[in-house]
C-alpha cells in the first residue's frame, strides 16, 4: 500500500542508510521497524502479573479439594 508520512530528516537518513546496508527498500526497513515495535508491545501486554500473599501454606488437615470442609473452616 502506498502512503505518505512525515519523518524527521535525521531519522530518514538513518533509515536510508540501514536500507542500503541491508540491501532492502526503505519501505521494507520501515515495515520491519514497525513490526518490531508492535511485537514488543504484544509480548508485554500478554504478560500477567499475579498478586500473591505470603504465608506458611495450607494449615494441616485442610483439604483444598473438599469444598464442604473449606466452607466450614471459613465460617469459624
PLY file of the C-alpha trace (Angstrom):
ply
format ascii 1.0
element vertex 76
property float x
property float y
property float z
element edge 75
property int vertex1
property int vertex2
end_header
0.00 0.00 0.00
1.32 3.41 -0.83
1.05 6.18 1.76
2.66 9.49 2.69
4.11 10.21 6.11
6.29 12.94 7.55
9.55 11.68 9.05
12.27 13.65 10.79
15.11 14.24 8.31
17.75 12.66 10.57
15.64 9.54 11.11
15.01 9.29 7.37
18.75 9.49 6.68
19.42 6.70 9.17
16.65 4.58 7.68
18.01 5.07 4.16
21.50 4.06 5.31
20.06 0.97 7.01
18.17 0.08 3.84
21.35 0.36 1.79
23.33 -1.69 4.33
20.71 -4.47 4.35
20.10 -4.15 0.59
16.39 -3.65 1.26
13.93 -0.99 0.23
13.24 1.92 2.54
9.65 0.71 2.86
10.81 -2.74 3.98
13.08 -1.21 6.65
10.21 0.92 7.95
7.86 -2.11 7.96
10.41 -4.19 9.87
10.89 -1.42 12.44
7.14 -1.11 12.98
6.75 -4.90 13.29
9.46 -4.91 15.95
7.67 -2.20 17.92
4.29 -3.94 17.70
5.75 -7.35 18.57
7.36 -5.98 21.74
4.07 -4.39 22.79
2.25 -7.67 22.26
4.80 -9.53 24.38
4.49 -7.01 27.21
0.70 -6.97 27.17
0.48 -10.77 27.24
2.43 -10.96 30.48
0.21 -11.27 33.53
1.20 -10.12 36.97
-0.50 -12.00 39.80
-0.71 -10.68 43.33
0.07 -13.35 45.88
0.06 -13.47 49.64
2.86 -14.85 51.73
2.46 -17.42 54.43
3.30 -20.91 55.51
0.85 -22.54 53.11
-2.19 -24.65 53.86
-2.79 -25.50 57.50
-2.51 -29.18 58.47
-5.71 -31.14 57.92
-7.15 -28.73 55.32
-8.21 -30.47 52.10
-8.48 -27.95 49.26
-10.45 -30.47 47.20
-13.23 -30.70 49.82
-15.35 -27.59 49.37
-17.74 -28.53 52.19
-14.88 -28.69 54.71
-13.43 -25.45 53.40
-16.75 -23.67 53.93
-16.92 -24.97 57.49
-13.38 -23.77 58.22
-14.06 -20.34 56.72
-17.27 -19.93 58.77
-15.42 -20.46 62.06
0 1
1 2
2 3
3 4
4 5
5 6
6 7
7 8
8 9
9 10
10 11
11 12
12 13
13 14
14 15
15 16
16 17
17 18
18 19
19 20
20 21
21 22
22 23
23 24
24 25
25 26
26 27
27 28
28 29
29 30
30 31
31 32
32 33
33 34
34 35
35 36
36 37
37 38
38 39
39 40
40 41
41 42
42 43
43 44
44 45
45 46
46 47
47 48
48 49
49 50
50 51
51 52
52 53
53 54
54 55
55 56
56 57
57 58
58 59
59 60
60 61
61 62
62 63
63 64
64 65
65 66
66 67
67 68
68 69
69 70
70 71
71 72
72 73
73 74
74 75
